Amino acid sequence: MQYLVSVIDDTARLATPDEMAAIDAFNDRLQAEGHWVFAGGLASPSSATVIDNRGGRAVFTDGPFLESKEYLIGFWVIEAPDLDVALKLAADGSMHCNRKVEVRPFR
């Protein structure tokens, strides 16, 4: 089963060189153990554009959908046999990136 591991941050700072090295090592481990699907880091929420085309005419709004003190800064998509394994991997990811994470299964 695949899981989304969302990395949550409460600052605008980028990862330090030590954090990046730890994240790279964790990514290498995910790949070596067959858990890696995809991962990526995101730009600041201030760079976001919200698009609402529900009424048949697209409305574009600069900035994040919701103003928040915490926001999504990156993510992993991992493959794990069950939630327990996904949670263990996510806990390791949290330690390596030095940020909180949230885990959700894909449907």
N, C-alpha and C positions, 0 to 999 in steps of 0.2 A: 504494500500500500504506500501511496505517496503522501507526504506531509509538507505543509508550508511552515517554515520556521521564520517568523518575522522578527527582525532586530529592531528594538525600540530604543530611541535615544531622547534625552531631555536637554541636550546642548546643541550648539551649532558647530561644534568642533569636529574636525576629521579625526580618524583613527591615528594614533601615534605610530611611529615606525615600529616600536615593539609590539603594539597591538596588530599592526598589519602582518608582521612576521608570524605572530601566533595564529592569526586567521589563515594565512597561507598554509601553515603546518596542519591546521585542522582540515582545510580543504583537501590537502594531499591525503590525509588519513581517510576522509570520506570517500575519496576516489579509490584508494587502495582496498578499502573494505567493501566496495560495491554499493555504498549508500548515496553517492553523488548523483544528482540529476541536473541541477542548475543552481547558480547563485549569482547575486549581484548586489552592488551598492547603489544607493540612490542619491541624487543631488538634494540640496536643501528644499524644504517645502515651499520656500518663497519662489522657487523656479517652476512650481506646478501651474498647470492650467486646467480648470474644470470645464467640461463640455456637457451641456444639457440639450439633447436633441429630441426630447420626448414629445414636443409639440410640433414636430416637423420642420422646425427652423432652429438650427444650432445656435446656442448662446454660449459664448466663450467668456470665462471669468478668470482673471489672473489670480494666482495665489492658491493656497490649499483649500480643499473642500470644507474642512473644519479647522478653526483655530484651536490649537492645543499646546500644552506644555511638553507633551511627548508625541513623537511621530515616528513613522516608519523610515528607517535610514538604510535598510538593506534586508536581504532575505536569503534563505536557502530553500530549495526544494529537494527533499531527501526521500530515499526509498528505505522503508523499514518494515519488518515482518509484522509488527504490532505497535500499539501506542507506547508500551513500556520501553521498547528499544528507541522509538522516536523521542521520548522524553529524556532518556539518558543521553542521546546524541545532542539534543537541544541544550541540556544542562552543560555539556562539554563546550558547545558552541558559545553559550553565554559567558563561560569562563574565558574562552579564548578571545572573544571580541570585547570583553569587559562592558557588556551592556545587557539589559533585560531582553528576553525573547518570549514570543508567544507561539504556541504550536497549534496547528489546525489540520485535520485530515482533509484531503480532497475527496469529493463525492465520487 
